[in-house]
Amino acid sequence: MAGKTIAENRRARFDYFLEQTFEAGLALTGSEVKSLRNGKANIAESYAAVEGDEIVLVNADIPKYAQAGPHFNHEPRRPRKLLLKRREIDRLMGAVQREGLTLIPTKLYWSDKGLAKLEVALAKGKKIHDKRETAAERDWQRDKARLMRDKG
């Protein structure tokens, strides 16, 4: 998945076990695309939810585009429809409803064709002890790399 990254949810790897990722398009308005072209977006607190027979991105912040007038601008935190194939939608809906998994956006980027794409991951929440274990593993890897660099 090559392309220029607009926003990344780095906290997702710390808070969740990411199992499988999907690439989804976004249904955006013109002022949202212009704002994304400026590189301004925040998907840190966002999630994807099932509404009827479609999946929407909830609570993603794409700020208003300054040059658009008040009538042509968008709502910064409005729900945005994710564009996926029907088979993928059915698979994600089944995983969310039956297995209790969560849909977490991990990365918002431009595709090679210049389209805004969202990487969505099926995730399972971590408990506090899992987070501590992840932090300890990360610290050990950092210390090990430092030792190898200094002694090697």
N, C-alpha and C positions, 0 to 999 in steps of 0.2 A: 504494500500500500504506500506508494510514493506520493509525494506532494508536500506543499508548504503547510506547516502546522499553524492553525489559527489559535486554538486553545487546547489545553491538555488537563485532564483530571488526574494529577499525580497522587492525590490522596486515596484514590480508588484502590490502588494496589495495597495500601496499608490497611484499609478498612474492610476489604472484601477478598475472598478467594475468587479470582477470575477464572471461569471455566472455558467458555467458548466466545469468540468474538464474531460480530457480523458488521458488514459495511452497509450503511443506510444513507439514502438521500434525504434531503430536507425540503419541505414545501415552504418557501420563503417569499416575502414581498420584496419589491425593489429596494426600498430603503434599508431593509435588513441585509441584503447582499452588499450594498454600498458600505454599510457599517462594518461588515465582515472583511471587506476589501481593505479597510483601514486597520485591520488586525485587532479589532476590539470585540471580545466575547468572553464569557465566563460560564463554564459548565461544571464548576466545582460542586455546587449544591443541587445540581439537577439530577433527574432520573427519568426513565421512560415508563409509561403506564399504559395499560390496555384500556381503551375506551370503545366499547362496542366491538366492531370487527376490525379496528385499526389500532396502531400503536402511536402514541404522541410523546413528544419530549416536553417535560414539565419543568418549570422553574429555571430554564436556561436564560441567562442574561445577555441579550444583544442590545447594547445601548442605542439610543436614538441617533439618527444621522443628522448632523448639525445643519447641512445644507438643504435638507428637505423641509418643506414648509409644515405648518401644524396640521394641515389637512391630509398630507401625503405621508406622514411619518407613521411608525408602528408602535405598538405597546411593547416595552422592553422584555417583559417576562411572560408573554402570551404562550399558550400551548402550541407547539408546532408539530404537524403531522410528519411521521417518518415514512419514507418511501421504500418499501421492501416488497419482495415477491410474496405472493399469497402463501406459498409453501413455507417460507421463512417466518411469516407472521403467525401461521398456525403452529409452527414448532415453538416459537417464543411464547405464544399465549399458553400452550400446554405446559411449558416449563415453569412459567410464572404461576399458573393456577394450580397445577397438580403437585409440582415439586417444591413450591414455595421459594423459588429463586427470584432475584431482583435483576432488573435491567438497568445497568449503569453505563452512562456515556463515558468513554475513556479519552477520546480524542476527536477534535473538530478540525478538519483540514480541507485543502483544495485538491481535487483530483487532477490528473494529467490533462483532462479536458476542460478544466477551469470550473468544475461544479463543486459546490460545498457538500462534503460528505461527513458523516458522523460514524465513528467506530463505537459500537454498542457491545457490551459484554454481559453474558449471563453470569451472575455473581451470587455467592453465598456469603452472608455476613460473618465476620470474625468475632470471636469472643475476646474478652480482655486478655486472657492468658495467651491467645494466639497472636495478638498484637505485640505483647511483650516478647514472645518467641521470635517474631519477625524482626523486631528492633535489635534483639540480642544477636541474631544471625547477621544482620546488616553491620553491626558494630564489629563483630568478629571478622567479617570479610574485609572491612576497612583496616583493622589492626593487622591482619595477616598480610595484606597488600603493602602496608607500611613497613612491616618487618622484612618482607622479601626485597623491597626496594632498598632499604638501608643495609641489609647484610649481603644481598646478592649482587 
